[in-house]
Amino acid sequence: MDIGQRIKQKRLEKNYTQEYVATRLGISQNAYSRIETGLTQLKTERLDTLASILETPVDNFISKSLENVKQISVENTIYDYNHLLSTKNLIERYEQRLQELIK
């Protein structure tokens, strides 16, 4: 679940409408909708304000996102490492084959 989905979930828990939260933020309902759908990136100040309106710590919105970033980073590192091993293995096989051809 991304930040926008978490914000929406908290808004629904509070029984707030998008219009209500948008008004508190000083933006249109359409602009607020773009936050929940992830089409608008939130600046820190706006995220702080949203957390205040929804009466929840900012961490509730970003901690899972940070975990996802860490997971993606780990997965990319594993992929890169496996790709490197595979490339190294391929080079070793070519070198071995080259040595055989030289003999």
The first five atom37 places (N, CA, C, CB, O) and aatype in JSON, in Angstrom:
{
  "aatype": [12, 3, 9, 7, 5, 1, 9, 11, 5, 11, 1, 10, 6, 11, 2, 18, 16, 5, 6, 18, 19, 0, 16, 1, 10, 7, 9, 15, 5, 2, 0, 18, 15, 1, 9, 6, 16, 7, 10, 16, 5, 10, 11, 16, 6, 1, 10, 3, 16, 10, 0, 15, 9, 10, 6, 16, 14, 19, 3, 2, 13, 9, 15, 11, 15, 10, 6, 2, 19, 11, 5, 9, 15, 19, 6, 2, 16, 9, 18, 3, 18, 2, 8, 10, 10, 15, 16, 11, 2, 10, 9, 6, 1, 18, 6, 5, 1, 10, 5, 6, 10, 9, 11],
  "atom_mask": [
    [1, 1, 1, 1, 1],
    [1, 1, 1, 1, 1],
    [1, 1, 1, 1, 1],
    [1, 1, 1, 0, 1],
    [1, 1, 1, 1, 1],
    [1, 1, 1, 1, 1],
    [1, 1, 1, 1, 1],
    [1, 1, 1, 1, 1],
    [1, 1, 1, 1, 1],
    [1, 1, 1, 1, 1],
    [1, 1, 1, 1, 1],
    [1, 1, 1, 1, 1],
    [1, 1, 1, 1, 1],
    [1, 1, 1, 1, 1],
    [1, 1, 1, 1, 1],
    [1, 1, 1, 1, 1],
    [1, 1, 1, 1, 1],
    [1, 1, 1, 1, 1],
    [1, 1, 1, 1, 1],
    [1, 1, 1, 1, 1],
    [1, 1, 1, 1, 1],
    [1, 1, 1, 1, 1],
    [1, 1, 1, 1, 1],
    [1, 1, 1, 1, 1],
    [1, 1, 1, 1, 1],
    [1, 1, 1, 0, 1],
    [1, 1, 1, 1, 1],
    [1, 1, 1, 1, 1],
    [1, 1, 1, 1, 1],
    [1, 1, 1, 1, 1],
    [1, 1, 1, 1, 1],
    [1, 1, 1, 1, 1],
    [1, 1, 1, 1, 1],
    [1, 1, 1, 1, 1],
    [1, 1, 1, 1, 1],
    [1, 1, 1, 1, 1],
    [1, 1, 1, 1, 1],
    [1, 1, 1, 0, 1],
    [1, 1, 1, 1, 1],
    [1, 1, 1, 1, 1],
    [1, 1, 1, 1, 1],
    [1, 1, 1, 1, 1],
    [1, 1, 1, 1, 1],
    [1, 1, 1, 1, 1],
    [1, 1, 1, 1, 1],
    [1, 1, 1, 1, 1],
    [1, 1, 1, 1, 1],
    [1, 1, 1, 1, 1],
    [1, 1, 1, 1, 1],
    [1, 1, 1, 1, 1],
    [1, 1, 1, 1, 1],
    [1, 1, 1, 1, 1],
    [1, 1, 1, 1, 1],
    [1, 1, 1, 1, 1],
    [1, 1, 1, 1, 1],
    [1, 1, 1, 1, 1],
    [1, 1, 1, 1, 1],
    [1, 1, 1, 1, 1],
    [1, 1, 1, 1, 1],
    [1, 1, 1, 1, 1],
    [1, 1, 1, 1, 1],
    [1, 1, 1, 1, 1],
    [1, 1, 1, 1, 1],
    [1, 1, 1, 1, 1],
    [1, 1, 1, 1, 1],
    [1, 1, 1, 1, 1],
    [1, 1, 1, 1, 1],
    [1, 1, 1, 1, 1],
    [1, 1, 1, 1, 1],
    [1, 1, 1, 1, 1],
    [1, 1, 1, 1, 1],
    [1, 1, 1, 1, 1],
    [1, 1, 1, 1, 1],
    [1, 1, 1, 1, 1],
    [1, 1, 1, 1, 1],
    [1, 1, 1, 1, 1],
    [1, 1, 1, 1, 1],
    [1, 1, 1, 1, 1],
    [1, 1, 1, 1, 1],
    [1, 1, 1, 1, 1],
    [1, 1, 1, 1, 1],
    [1, 1, 1, 1, 1],
    [1, 1, 1, 1, 1],
    [1, 1, 1, 1, 1],
    [1, 1, 1, 1, 1],
    [1, 1, 1, 1, 1],
    [1, 1, 1, 1, 1],
    [1, 1, 1, 1, 1],
    [1, 1, 1, 1, 1],
    [1, 1, 1, 1, 1],
    [1, 1, 1, 1, 1],
    [1, 1, 1, 1, 1],
    [1, 1, 1, 1, 1],
    [1, 1, 1, 1, 1],
    [1, 1, 1, 1, 1],
    [1, 1, 1, 1, 1],
    [1, 1, 1, 1, 1],
    [1, 1, 1, 1, 1],
    [1, 1, 1, 1, 1],
    [1, 1, 1, 1, 1],
    [1, 1, 1, 1, 1],
    [1, 1, 1, 1, 1],
    [1, 1, 1, 1, 1]
  ],
  "atom_positions": [
    [[0.85, -1.18, 0.0], [0.0, 0.0, 0.0], [0.9, 1.24, 0.0], [-0.97, 0.0, 1.23], [1.83, 1.35, 0.8]],
    [[0.6, 2.17, -0.91], [1.43, 3.38, -0.99], [0.89, 4.47, -0.07], [1.49, 3.89, -2.43], [-0.13, 4.29, 0.6]],
    [[1.57, 5.59, -0.03], [1.23, 6.69, 0.87], [-0.2, 7.18, 0.62], [2.22, 7.85, 0.72], [-0.97, 7.37, 1.57]],
    [[-0.55, 7.38, -0.64], [-1.9, 7.85, -0.97], [-2.98, 6.91, -0.46], [0.0, 0.0, 0.0], [-4.0, 7.36, 0.06]],
    [[-2.76, 5.62, -0.61], [-3.72, 4.64, -0.13], [-3.84, 4.68, 1.39], [-3.33, 3.24, -0.6], [-4.93, 4.52, 1.94]],
    [[-2.72, 4.88, 2.07], [-2.74, 4.97, 3.54], [-3.5, 6.22, 4.0], [-1.31, 5.0, 4.1], [-4.26, 6.18, 4.96]],
    [[-3.27, 7.31, 3.27], [-3.98, 8.55, 3.59], [-5.48, 8.34, 3.41], [-3.48, 9.73, 2.7], [-6.28, 8.73, 4.26]],
    [[-5.86, 7.72, 2.31], [-7.27, 7.45, 2.05], [-7.87, 6.57, 3.13], [-7.45, 6.79, 0.67], [-8.96, 6.83, 3.62]],
    [[-7.14, 5.52, 3.5], [-7.61, 4.61, 4.53], [-7.86, 5.36, 5.85], [-6.6, 3.47, 4.75], [-8.88, 5.15, 6.5]],
    [[-6.93, 6.22, 6.23], [-7.08, 6.97, 7.48], [-8.24, 7.96, 7.36], [-5.77, 7.73, 7.82], [-8.99, 8.14, 8.32]],
    [[-8.4, 8.59, 6.2], [-9.51, 9.52, 5.99], [-10.85, 8.81, 6.15], [-9.42, 10.18, 4.6], [-11.78, 9.32, 6.77]],
    [[-10.93, 7.61, 5.57], [-12.17, 6.83, 5.67], [-12.44, 6.39, 7.11], [-12.11, 5.61, 4.76], [-13.59, 6.38, 7.55]],
    [[-11.37, 6.02, 7.84], [-11.53, 5.66, 9.25], [-12.12, 6.81, 10.05], [-10.17, 5.24, 9.84], [-12.9, 6.6, 10.98]],
    [[-11.74, 8.04, 9.68], [-12.22, 9.23, 10.37], [-13.59, 9.68, 9.86], [-11.21, 10.37, 10.22], [-14.19, 10.62, 10.4]],
    [[-14.08, 9.01, 8.81], [-15.35, 9.39, 8.17], [-15.31, 10.81, 7.62], [-16.49, 9.27, 9.16], [-16.31, 11.53, 7.65]],
    [[-14.14, 11.21, 7.1], [-13.99, 12.52, 6.48], [-14.19, 12.36, 4.97], [-12.59, 13.14, 6.8], [-13.8, 11.35, 4.39]],
    [[-14.77, 13.35, 4.36], [-14.88, 13.35, 2.9], [-13.6, 13.94, 2.31], [-16.13, 14.16, 2.43], [-12.83, 14.61, 2.99]],
    [[-13.4, 13.67, 1.04], [-12.27, 14.29, 0.35], [-12.43, 15.81, 0.38], [-12.16, 13.78, -1.11], [-11.45, 16.54, 0.55]],
    [[-13.65, 16.27, 0.21], [-13.92, 17.71, 0.21], [-13.51, 18.35, 1.53], [-15.41, 17.97, -0.07], [-12.93, 19.44, 1.55]],
    [[-13.81, 17.67, 2.64], [-13.46, 18.2, 3.96], [-11.95, 18.34, 4.11], [-14.03, 17.29, 5.07], [-11.45, 19.39, 4.52]],
    [[-11.23, 17.28, 3.78], [-9.76, 17.31, 3.93], [-9.16, 18.33, 2.97], [-9.16, 15.91, 3.67], [-8.25, 19.07, 3.33]],
    [[-9.68, 18.37, 1.76], [-9.18, 19.33, 0.76], [-9.36, 20.76, 1.27], [-9.91, 19.14, -0.6], [-8.45, 21.58, 1.15]],
    [[-10.52, 21.06, 1.82], [-10.8, 22.4, 2.35], [-9.82, 22.74, 3.47], [-12.25, 22.49, 2.86], [-9.3, 23.86, 3.52]],
    [[-9.57, 21.79, 4.35], [-8.62, 22.02, 5.45], [-7.2, 22.26, 4.92], [-8.62, 20.82, 6.41], [-6.41, 22.99, 5.53]],
    [[-6.89, 21.62, 3.79], [-5.57, 21.8, 3.18], [-5.5, 23.07, 2.33], [-5.23, 20.59, 2.31], [-4.41, 23.54, 1.99]],
    [[-6.66, 23.62, 1.99], [-6.69, 24.81, 1.15], [-6.5, 24.5, -0.33], [0.0, 0.0, 0.0], [-5.98, 25.32, -1.09]],
    [[-6.93, 23.29, -0.73], [-6.83, 22.88, -2.13], [-8.19, 22.39, -2.6], [-5.74, 21.78, -2.31], [-9.11, 22.22, -1.79]],
    [[-8.32, 22.15, -3.89], [-9.58, 21.63, -4.43], [-9.72, 20.14, -4.1], [-9.66, 21.86, -5.96], [-8.74, 19.46, -3.79]],
    [[-10.94, 19.67, -4.19], [-11.2, 18.24, -3.97], [-10.47, 17.43, -5.04], [-12.72, 17.94, -3.99], [-9.96, 16.34, -4.76]],
    [[-10.43, 17.94, -6.27], [-9.74, 17.25, -7.36], [-8.25, 17.13, -7.07], [-9.97, 17.99, -8.69], [-7.64, 16.09, -7.29]],
    [[-7.66, 18.22, -6.56], [-6.23, 18.18, -6.22], [-5.98, 17.18, -5.09], [-5.73, 19.58, -5.81], [-4.98, 16.47, -5.09]],
    [[-6.9, 17.16, -4.14], [-6.75, 16.19, -3.03], [-6.87, 14.76, -3.55], [-7.82, 16.46, -1.92], [-6.13, 13.87, -3.13]],
    [[-7.81, 14.53, -4.45], [-8.0, 13.2, -5.01], [-6.71, 12.7, -5.66], [-9.13, 13.21, -6.04], [-6.38, 11.52, -5.58]],
    [[-5.99, 13.61, -6.29], [-4.71, 13.26, -6.93], [-3.67, 12.82, -5.9], [-4.18, 14.45, -7.73], [-2.79, 12.02, -6.21]],
    [[-3.77, 13.33, -4.67], [-2.87, 12.89, -3.6], [-3.17, 11.43, -3.26], [-3.03, 13.79, -2.33], [-2.26, 10.6, -3.18]],
    [[-4.45, 11.12, -3.06], [-4.83, 9.76, -2.68], [-4.54, 8.74, -3.77], [-6.3, 9.72, -2.33], [-4.25, 7.58, -3.47]],
    [[-4.62, 9.16, -5.02], [-4.35, 8.22, -6.12], [-2.87, 8.16, -6.48], [-5.16, 8.63, -7.34], [-2.48, 7.39, -7.36]],
    [[-2.05, 8.96, -5.81], [-0.62, 8.91, -6.05], [-0.16, 9.71, -7.26], [0.0, 0.0, 0.0], [0.99, 9.58, -7.68]],
    [[-1.04, 10.52, -7.82], [-0.67, 11.32, -8.98], [0.07, 12.6, -8.59], [-1.9, 11.66, -9.78], [0.67, 13.26, -9.44]],
    [[0.02, 12.95, -7.32], [0.71, 14.14, -6.82], [1.69, 13.71, -5.73], [-0.3, 15.2, -6.28], [1.31, 13.03, -4.78]],
    [[2.93, 14.11, -5.87], [3.91, 13.84, -4.82], [3.73, 14.85, -3.7], [5.35, 13.87, -5.37], [3.57, 16.04, -3.94]],
    [[3.78, 14.36, -2.48], [3.59, 15.23, -1.33], [4.9, 15.81, -0.85], [2.92, 14.48, -0.2], [5.91, 15.1, -0.74]],
    [[4.88, 17.09, -0.56], [6.02, 17.72, 0.1], [5.87, 17.48, 1.59], [6.12, 19.25, -0.23], [4.77, 17.23, 2.08]],
    [[6.96, 17.57, 2.3], [6.96, 17.3, 3.73], [5.94, 18.13, 4.48], [8.33, 17.54, 4.3], [5.23, 17.61, 5.35]],
    [[5.86, 19.41, 4.16], [4.93, 20.3, 4.87], [3.48, 19.84, 4.68], [5.09, 21.75, 4.38], [2.71, 19.83, 5.64]],
    [[3.13, 19.46, 3.46], [1.75, 19.02, 3.19], [1.47, 17.71, 3.9], [1.51, 18.87, 1.67], [0.38, 17.51, 4.43]],
    [[2.46, 16.81, 3.92], [2.28, 15.54, 4.62], [2.1, 15.77, 6.11], [3.49, 14.61, 4.37], [1.27, 15.12, 6.75]],
    [[2.86, 16.69, 6.66], [2.7, 17.05, 8.08], [1.3, 17.58, 8.36], [3.75, 18.1, 8.5], [0.67, 17.21, 9.35]],
    [[0.82, 18.45, 7.48], [-0.52, 19.02, 7.64], [-1.59, 17.93, 7.54], [-0.77, 20.11, 6.58], [-2.54, 17.92, 8.33]],
    [[-1.43, 17.03, 6.58], [-2.38, 15.93, 6.44], [-2.4, 15.05, 7.69], [-2.03, 15.09, 5.2], [-3.46, 14.65, 8.16]],
    [[-1.23, 14.75, 8.21], [-1.14, 13.94, 9.41], [-1.87, 14.63, 10.57], [0.34, 13.67, 9.79], [-2.54, 13.97, 11.36]],
    [[-1.74, 15.93, 10.65], [-2.41, 16.69, 11.69], [-3.93, 16.64, 11.5], [-1.93, 18.14, 11.69], [-4.68, 16.41, 12.46]],
    [[-4.38, 16.86, 10.29], [-5.83, 16.83, 9.99], [-6.41, 15.45, 10.32], [-6.09, 17.18, 8.5], [-7.49, 15.34, 10.89]],
    [[-5.67, 14.41, 9.95], [-6.14, 13.04, 10.15], [-5.78, 12.49, 11.53], [-5.56, 12.14, 9.08], [-6.08, 11.34, 11.85]],
    [[-5.14, 13.34, 12.34], [-4.79, 13.0, 13.73], [-4.02, 11.69, 13.82], [-6.06, 12.92, 14.58], [-4.39, 10.77, 14.56]],
    [[-2.96, 11.63, 13.05], [-2.13, 10.43, 13.05], [-0.67, 10.83, 12.81], [-2.61, 9.42, 11.96], [-0.43, 11.84, 12.14]],
    [[0.29, 10.08, 13.33], [1.69, 10.4, 13.08], [2.06, 10.22, 11.6], [2.6, 9.52, 13.95], [1.54, 9.33, 10.92]],
    [[2.94, 11.06, 11.12], [3.41, 10.96, 9.74], [3.97, 9.57, 9.46], [4.49, 12.04, 9.45], [3.83, 9.04, 8.36]],
    [[4.61, 8.99, 10.46], [5.2, 7.65, 10.29], [4.19, 6.63, 9.79], [5.8, 7.17, 11.6], [4.55, 5.7, 9.07]],
    [[2.91, 6.8, 10.16], [1.89, 5.85, 9.71], [1.74, 5.87, 8.19], [0.55, 6.17, 10.37], [1.31, 4.89, 7.59]],
    [[2.09, 6.98, 7.59], [1.98, 7.07, 6.13], [3.24, 6.61, 5.42], [1.66, 8.49, 5.73], [3.16, 6.05, 4.32]],
    [[4.4, 6.82, 6.03], [5.64, 6.56, 5.29], [6.41, 5.33, 5.73], [6.53, 7.72, 5.41], [7.23, 4.85, 4.95]],
    [[6.18, 4.8, 6.91], [7.01, 3.69, 7.37], [6.91, 2.47, 6.46], [6.62, 3.29, 8.78], [7.93, 1.86, 6.15]],
    [[5.71, 2.12, 6.03], [5.57, 0.97, 5.13], [6.19, 1.27, 3.78], [4.09, 0.6, 4.96], [6.75, 0.38, 3.14]],
    [[6.09, 2.52, 3.34], [6.7, 2.89, 2.06], [8.21, 2.74, 2.14], [6.32, 4.34, 1.67], [8.85, 2.29, 1.19]],
    [[8.78, 3.11, 3.28], [10.22, 2.96, 3.46], [10.61, 1.49, 3.47], [10.68, 3.63, 4.75], [11.66, 1.12, 2.95]],
    [[9.75, 0.64, 4.08], [10.01, -0.79, 4.06], [10.0, -1.31, 2.62], [8.97, -1.55, 4.93], [10.83, -2.14, 2.24]],
    [[9.05, -0.81, 1.82], [8.99, -1.22, 0.41], [10.25, -0.8, -0.33], [7.76, -0.62, -0.27], [10.78, -1.57, -1.14]],
    [[10.73, 0.41, -0.06], [11.96, 0.89, -0.7], [13.12, 0.0, -0.31], [12.25, 2.35, -0.32], [13.94, -0.37, -1.15]],
    [[13.2, -0.35, 0.98], [14.28, -1.23, 1.44], [14.18, -2.59, 0.75], [14.23, -1.41, 2.98], [15.19, -3.14, 0.32]],
    [[12.95, -3.13, 0.63], [12.76, -4.43, -0.01], [13.18, -4.37, -1.47], [11.3, -4.88, 0.11], [13.87, -5.26, -1.95]],
    [[12.76, -3.32, -2.16], [13.14, -3.17, -3.57], [14.65, -3.06, -3.69], [12.45, -1.93, -4.19], [15.25, -3.64, -4.59]],
    [[15.25, -2.3, -2.79], [16.7, -2.15, -2.8], [17.39, -3.49, -2.61], [17.15, -1.16, -1.72], [18.36, -3.81, -3.3]],
    [[16.89, -4.28, -1.66], [17.48, -5.6, -1.41], [17.3, -6.48, -2.65], [16.83, -6.28, -0.17], [18.23, -7.17, -3.07]],
    [[16.09, -6.46, -3.23], [15.84, -7.28, -4.42], [16.74, -6.85, -5.57], [14.37, -7.18, -4.83], [17.26, -7.7, -6.29]],
    [[16.92, -5.56, -5.76], [17.8, -5.07, -6.82], [19.25, -5.47, -6.57], [17.69, -3.56, -6.96], [19.97, -5.83, -7.49]],
    [[19.66, -5.41, -5.31], [21.02, -5.8, -4.96], [21.24, -7.27, -5.24], [21.31, -5.49, -3.48], [22.27, -7.67, -5.79]],
    [[20.25, -8.09, -4.87], [20.35, -9.53, -5.13], [20.41, -9.78, -6.63], [19.15, -10.29, -4.51], [21.22, -10.58, -7.1]],
    [[19.55, -9.09, -7.39], [19.56, -9.24, -8.84], [20.91, -8.83, -9.4], [18.43, -8.41, -9.49], [21.5, -9.55, -10.21]],
    [[21.41, -7.66, -8.97], [22.7, -7.19, -9.46], [23.81, -8.18, -9.13], [23.04, -5.83, -8.86], [24.67, -8.45, -9.97]],
    [[23.78, -8.73, -7.92], [24.8, -9.69, -7.5], [24.7, -10.96, -8.36], [24.65, -10.04, -6.0], [25.71, -11.46, -8.85]],
    [[23.49, -11.46, -8.53], [23.31, -12.66, -9.36], [23.72, -12.41, -10.81], [21.84, -13.13, -9.31], [24.32, -13.26, -11.45]],
    [[23.39, -11.22, -11.3], [23.77, -10.85, -12.66], [25.31, -10.79, -12.77], [23.14, -9.49, -13.06], [25.89, -11.26, -13.76]],
    [[25.94, -10.23, -11.76], [27.4, -10.14, -11.74], [28.01, -11.54, -11.72], [27.88, -9.33, -10.52], [28.96, -11.81, -12.46]],
    [[27.48, -12.44, -10.88], [27.99, -13.81, -10.82], [27.81, -14.51, -12.16], [27.28, -14.59, -9.72], [28.69, -15.22, -12.64]],
    [[26.65, -14.3, -12.76], [26.39, -14.93, -14.04], [27.34, -14.4, -15.11], [24.94, -14.71, -14.47], [27.84, -15.17, -15.93]],
    [[27.6, -13.1, -15.1], [28.53, -12.49, -16.05], [29.94, -13.01, -15.8], [28.5, -10.95, -15.95], [30.67, -13.34, -16.73]],
    [[30.32, -13.07, -14.53], [31.64, -13.58, -14.18], [31.79, -15.03, -14.65], [31.89, -13.48, -12.65], [32.82, -15.41, -15.2]],
    [[30.76, -15.82, -14.43], [30.77, -17.22, -14.85], [30.91, -17.32, -16.37], [29.49, -17.93, -14.38], [31.67, -18.14, -16.88]],
    [[30.18, -16.48, -17.08], [30.24, -16.46, -18.54], [31.65, -16.1, -19.01], [29.22, -15.47, -19.11], [32.17, -16.74, -19.92]],
    [[32.26, -15.09, -18.41], [33.62, -14.68, -18.77], [34.6, -15.81, -18.5], [34.05, -13.41, -17.99], [35.49, -16.08, -19.32]],
    [[34.46, -16.48, -17.36], [35.35, -17.6, -17.04], [35.21, -18.72, -18.06], [35.04, -18.13, -15.63], [36.21, -19.33, -18.46]],
    [[33.99, -18.99, -18.49], [33.79, -20.04, -19.5], [34.42, -19.65, -20.83], [32.3, -20.31, -19.7], [35.03, -20.48, -21.5]],
    [[34.27, -18.37, -21.22], [34.89, -17.9, -22.46], [36.41, -17.98, -22.36], [34.45, -16.46, -22.78], [37.08, -18.4, -23.31]],
    [[36.96, -17.58, -21.22], [38.42, -17.66, -21.05], [38.89, -19.09, -21.11], [38.84, -17.02, -19.71], [39.92, -19.4, -21.71]],
    [[38.12, -19.99, -20.47], [38.49, -21.4, -20.5], [38.43, -21.94, -21.93], [37.55, -22.21, -19.57], [39.33, -22.65, -22.36]],
    [[37.38, -21.59, -22.64], [37.24, -22.05, -24.03], [38.36, -21.47, -24.9], [35.87, -21.65, -24.59], [38.88, -22.16, -25.77]],
    [[38.73, -20.21, -24.66], [39.81, -19.58, -25.39], [41.12, -20.31, -25.14], [39.93, -18.12, -25.0], [41.89, -20.54, -26.07]],
    [[41.37, -20.67, -23.9], [42.59, -21.43, -23.57], [42.6, -22.78, -24.27], [42.7, -21.62, -22.04], [43.64, -23.24, -24.75]],
    [[41.44, -23.42, -24.33], [41.36, -24.71, -25.02], [41.65, -24.56, -26.51], [39.98, -25.35, -24.81], [42.31, -25.41, -27.11]],
    [[41.16, -23.48, -27.11], [41.39, -23.25, -28.53], [42.85, -22.93, -28.8], [40.5, -22.14, -29.04], [43.39, -23.32, -29.84]],
    [[43.48, -22.22, -27.88], [44.89, -21.86, -28.04], [45.76, -23.12, -28.03], [45.33, -20.9, -26.93], [46.74, -23.19, -28.76]],
    [[45.4, -24.09, -27.2], [46.19, -25.33, -27.11], [45.98, -26.1, -28.35], [45.81, -26.17, -25.87], [46.55, -27.19, -28.51]]
  ]
}
